[in-house]
Amino acid sequence: MKNINAISVLTLVTLSLVGCKSDSANPAGENSIGEPSTAAIQKADCGPGSRPETGMQGRVTQEDHDNGYVEQGFTCNTELVGSYIVPNAIGTVGGFKVERYVDTAGRECAYYDSTLMFPTNFLDLNAGVNVLDMSDPERPLLTSRLISPAMLSPHESLVVSQEAGILAAVMGNALAYPGIVDVYDVSEDCRSPKLLSSALVGTLGHESGMTPDGKTFYSASPSTPTLTAVDLSNPRLPLPLWSGNYSSHGLSLSDDGNRAYLASGNDNGLMIMDVSEIQARLPNPQVYEIASLSWDNQSIPQNAMPFSRDGKPFLFEIDEFSSNNAGTPFGVASNGKTVGAARIIDISDETRPRVVSNLRLEVHQPENRETIANDPGASNIIGGYAGHYCAVPTRVDPDIAACSMILSGLRIFDIRDPLHPREIAYFNAPVQPRILTVPAPASNWAMSKPAFVPERKEIWYTDGFSGFYAIRVTNGVW
């Protein structure tokens, strides 16, 4: 194992310059020689009440737009429960994370960031993190907007600790904003979060991670090697614990907080780190690199979430970015057609992680990229037909995973057999009219990490161009 000496935390204050080989379509799983298939995953079998896609799995064509099909949306074994949307949006009104929390009085709330890139949401009189009272999921009620510095521009860092009852984020954007970390108490009344602290302790912000106990928050940035651990044991007085030379996109922490699973910002798609000395609050803590892993169809790793199935540990990982043109500089292979999509990684031996299955739609396959290149929104290399965020409803024996796959909407997979996942449902929201359609056409732009209400078979997510959706999985497929 590699010993990485801790370095003293230097708080950096800066302003971003950004305006911000394929098989036929068979069920994903291991092939005859034991390698995970890179074929498109088995299509969902859509039951009563569905409005299925018209052709290729995950595709929304120009003809779908011209015929008005997109105005109704596409559903497969799902139904809309309720929504909070912005009609005729100008900018972006839904972001990268949706979190659910039930407070000590039993009140149920949703939290979501209201922009893909600050400050485009200002054009629609939105700002910050929206707080929704979900007591009646058919009628989500906006009760508050959080507009402290990090909540105005959390980028991909919004996170809730269910155990501690705190909501946190670090100020960030596509490169990095100054790492102001905001911490709110949501335990007493989730509808009215209380600001506990706002402090410049996170170095540079973009993404984040937090231990389940809520005591350690990690500020992460894929464009700068500034991974920083922040002590939230006293959420009113956050303190930097450690900073290391790691470019990290999203990261997840093990249940005990001793392992960090980094979606790496460099050539390693995944890094498994021993962070137990940080979690134990040892003086001058050391971090140890346990293993790293990359894969052939890697684009930009976004996040890797631990879960177990029948006692066996796995990670569910998702890549972002898409391209239809060779030579594009943003996260694509030399052929310009690589879409990373999602995969399941076996970490039974954490020193030798291995990909055991891939979750890819037909629109992600290299042989189909030329066919779909002119679909509305498909040529956008940071969006288009690609993945962005996935989540599971529980870390122990989850039955499903749900992924926001941008133009393809929310896709839902049965992962009870991690080696052979299959698609069981999807929801591609009705396309809303847009005032500005250049460079972004009126289309779906589902990029958020979803949240779950297992007891009601609900999944909550946001679409960047319209807002918040609560959907229910139907026909007994979950």
N, C-alpha and C positions, 0 to 999 in steps of 0.2 A: 504494500500500500504506500501511497505517496503522502508524505507529511507536508502540509502546507502551513508555513508559519503565519500566525495572525499578524495583521498589520494594524497600526493605529488608524482609527477612523478619521478621515479628513473630509469634512463636509464641503462639497463642491456646489457652488451657486453658479448656474449658467442659464442662458436662454437658448431654447432650441431654435435652429435655423429653419425648421420645417414649418411652413404654414400648416404652417403646421407641419422482361420479355413477357408477353402477355398470353394467357390461355383464353379459351372460349368462356362464355359466361356460365360458370358453374358455381355451386356453393363454395364459399371461401373455406379453406382448411388446408390440411397437409396433403401433398400429392404423394405419388407412389414412392418417391425417393426420400420422403420425410421433410421436404422443404415446404414452407407455407405457400399456398397458391396466391398469385397476384391477379387472379381473375376477378371480374366483377362479382359482387356478392349476390346470392339468390334473391330475386325480386320478392317483394311482399305480395301475398295473395289477398287482394282487397275484397272485403266482405260488404254486406248491405250498408247502404248509406254513404258509400265512398264516392268520390269524384276523382277517378284515377288519372294519372298522367296519360298523355295521348300517344306516347311512343317510347323512346329510349329512356331508361331508368335515370331519373334526376334531371331530365331535360325540359326546358321551357322555350319553345320555338317562337320565331317571329309570327308564324301562323297562329299559334296560341294567343298571341297578343292581338293580331288582326281580327280573329274571330270572337274576341271578347271572353275567351275561356279563363284568362288570368284574372278577370274581374270577380270571378267566383272562387278562385283558388283551386288547388288540387289537394284532395284528402284521400287517405287510405287507412281505414280502421281508426280514424280519429274524427273528433267533432269539436267545434269551437264552444268553449264554455263562456268566456268573457274576454274583454279586451279594453285596453286604454290606449287609444291611437290618436294621432294628430292628422286630420284630413288635409290633403293638399300641402303636404310638407314641402318646405323649401330646402332645409338642410338635412341633418341626420338627427333623429329623435329617439333612437334606441341604440344601445351601445354593446358592450362586450361581456357583461356579467348580469345574471339574475340570481338573487339570493332570497331564500325563504327563512322566516323565523317565527316561532310561536312563543310569545312572552309568558311570564309567570302567571298571568291572569287568563291564559288560553287564547288571547287575541292573535290573529294570524296576519302576517305582513309580507309584502314583497318589496325588494329594493333593486333598482336597476339604474345604471348610469345612462344618461340621456344623450350621449353623443358618441360617434365614432371618431371624430376629430374636433376637439375644442378649437374655436367657439362656434362651429357651424350650427349648433342647436339654438344659439341666441336668435337666429333668424326666425325661429318658430316660437319665440317667447318661452323657451325652455332653458333651464340652467341646472346644473348639478345632478345630484342623485335623487331620483323620484322615490317617494315612499307611498306605497299603496296599502290601504286597509283591504284585506282579502276575506273579511268575514262573510261576505257574499261573493263568491268567485265569479258569479255571473255579472256582477257590477263592481269591478274594482274602483275604489275611491281614493283619489289623491288626497293625502292628509298632510304632506310636508314635502319640501324640497331642501336638500342639504347643500349649502352653497359655501362651506368653508373651503380653503384653498385646494386641498386634495380632492374634495368631492366635486369641485367645479371641473376638474380635469383628471379623473382617476385613471384614464386610459383602461388598461386591462387588469387593474389591481384591486378592485372591490372584492372584499372577502368578509364572511361572517364566521365567528366561532360560536357554534351551537352550545358548547359547554360553558363558555364564559359570558355569553350574551353580549358580545361586542361586535361592532361593525368598524372596519378599518380600510384605509386606502392610502396610497402614496401618490403625490402629484406627479403626473407623467404624460407623455405623448409618444408619437412614433419613434422619436429618438430618445430624448430624456429631458424632463423638466427638473428643477430643483426638488430634492426628495423630501418635501414636507409630508409628514405622516399625520393623518387625522384619525382619531379614535372616538367612537360614540358608544354610549350605553344604550342597548335596545331591550334589555331584560325586563324592565318595569312596565314600559308602555312602548311596544314596537312601533306604534303609529307616530310617536313623537320622540325620535332619538335625541339623547342629550350629549352634546359635545363635551368630552372629557379632556381632550388635549389636541393641540395642533402644533407640531414641532419639527424643526429642520434636522431630522435624525436619520433620514433614509438615503443619503447621498443622492443618487440620480434615479428617477422613477420611470417605470413603464409597466411592469408586471409585479407580481407579489406571490407570497405564500404565507400561511400561518399555521402553527401547530394547532391540533384540535383543542388543546386546553386553553388556547388564546393567549398564552404567555410569551410566545416568540413570534414576531412578525418579520418577514424577510422582504426587503425592497430589492427588486431585480430589474436589470436592464440588459437586453440582448445586444445593444450597440455599444455598451461600455462595460468593461470588466470591473463592476462595482457592486457585487452582491454584498448586502449588508443585513446583519441580524440586529433586531431591535427588541429590547426587553420591555414587555407590556405587563409584567407582573403587577406593577402599579400603573394602570392605564392613564392615570392623571399625570404621571411623570415618566414618559417613555425615555429609555436610555439606549444608546448604541452599545452593542456587545462585541461585535466583530465585523470586519470587512475583509473581503477576499477578492483575489484577482480572477473572477469568474464572470464571463458573459452568460447570463442566464435569462431565458424567456420565462415562461411560467414554471413554478416549482410547487410540488406537493410534498407534504411531510407525513411520515409514518404516524401511526396512532400514538406512539410514545414520544414522538418528536426527535428521535435519534437518527433517523435517516431522511435525507433530502433527495428527491427525485427531480433532477434538473432537465428541462427541455433546453438543451444547450444552445447557446448563441454562436458556437463555432462548428467545426467539422464533426464533432461528436453529437449525434442526435440525442443521446441520453447519457446523463452522468448520474451515478449513484454515489452519494456522499455520506460519510459518517460524520454527523454533526452533534454527537452525544455530549461532547464537552461543552458546546454552547448551551444545550438544553440543561445540563447539570450545573451551569453557571460557574464553571471552573475559571480561575483567573488565567488570563492569557490563553484562551481556548485554542485548540488546534482542530483543524478540519482534515479529514482523510478521504482520499479518492479511492473508492472501492472498485468501480468498474465503469466502462463507457461502452456505448454501442451505437453504430450507425447502420443504415440500410440502403439498398440500391436505389429505391425510388424516393429518397428523402428530399423534401423541399425545405421548409422552415419549421422545425419542431415547435409546437405551441405549448403543450402541457402533457404531463404524464401522471395519471391518478392511480394510486394503489387500490387494489381490491383483492379479495380471496374468493375462491370457489371450491367448495368441498374441502376446505382447509389448505388449498394450494394457492400461493401468492402470485399475483399478476400485476401488470401495469396496463392501463388503457391509455394509449398515446395518440395524439392527433397532430398532423402537420397543417400549416396554412400555406397560402400562395398558389397561384395558378398562372399559366401562360399559354398562349397559342402561337407565339412568335419566337423563332430562334434568336439568340443574342440578347434577350432582355436581361437586365442586370439584377433583377430582384428575385432571388431564391429559386432559380430554376436550373435544371441541368443543361448541359451544352446543346442538347437537341431541342431545348425550348418547350418541351411538352410534358415535363415531369409534374405530376400532381401527387403529393405525398399521401393525402387522405389519412386513414386511421389504421391502427394495428393493436394487437394484444401481444404483450411481452411477458414471457415466463421468467420470474425472478426467484424460482425455487432455490437456485444457486445464485446468490446475488453477485458473486464474482464473475459469473458467466451468463448474463441475461441473453435471451434469444427471442426473436419474433416467432410466434407460433401461428398467427393468423392475420389476415389483412381484411379491412372493411372498406371496400371500394365500390362506387357506383359505376354504371356503364359510362357516364359522362366523364369519369376520371381516367378512362383507359386511353393509352397513347394512340391506338388505332382509330379512335373516335374523335380525336381533337380537331382534325381538319373539318370534319362534318359539322361540328357544333360551333365553329369559330365565329360565325356571324350572328349567332343568337344574341338577343338584347342583353348587354352586360357581360357577355362571355369573354370579350377581349380584355377586360380589366384584369391586369396581372396580379393585383392584390386582392381580388375578389373572384368574380366569375364562377366557374364550376370548380370549386375546391372546398376543402374543409376549413373549419376555424376552431370551434370549441366542442368538446364532448363532456359528458358527466354521467355518473351512475347514481341511482337513488340511495344506495347504501354500500358501504365498503365490504360488508360480509354477505356473501351469496346473493349478489344482485341478479335479478332475472333479465334486466334490460340495460341498455345504454342508449342515450339520446345525443345526437350531434347536430349542431347548426352547420349546414353546408351551403351557405350563402345563396346562390340562385336556386339551389335545389331544396331550400327550406329546411325544416326540422326533420331529421331521419331517425328512426327508432329501430333498434336491433335487439334480437334475442341473443344473450351471451351466456345462457346456462351451460352450454358447451363451448368454452373459450376457444377451442381448436376449430370449431365449425359454427361461427356466428351466422345469423341470417337476418335479413331485413323483414320486419313484421308490420311496419306502419310508417306513414309520413304525413306531414302537414305543411303545405306551401301556401302561405296566407294570400288572401285576395290582394291583388296589386292595387295600390292606391294611386290616384292621380298625383303628379308632382308638378310644381311650378317651374322648377329648374330641372331640365333633363340632360344637360350637358355639364360635365362628362358622364353623369350617372343617369341612365335611362330609368323610366318608371319600371321597376322590377322588384323582386325580392332581394333582400340583403341581410339574410339571417346569419349573424356572427356571434351571438351571445352564448355563454355557458348557460345551460338550462338548469332549472330547479324542479324538484319533484314533490308531489303530494301522493305518496303510494296508496294511502287508504282510500283515495278517491280516483286513483289511476289518472291523475292530472300531471301535466308537464307545463312549466311556465318558461317562456323565452321572449326575446325581443327581436324585432326586425328593425334594422337601422333606418329604413325609410318610412316606417309607419308607427312603431311603438310596441306595446306589451300585449302578449297573447297568453291566455290560459286555455289549454286544450286538453281533451280527455281521450284516452286510448279506449277504443271500443271493440266489439265483436270478440271479446275474450282472448285477444292475442297477448295481453300482458297478464 
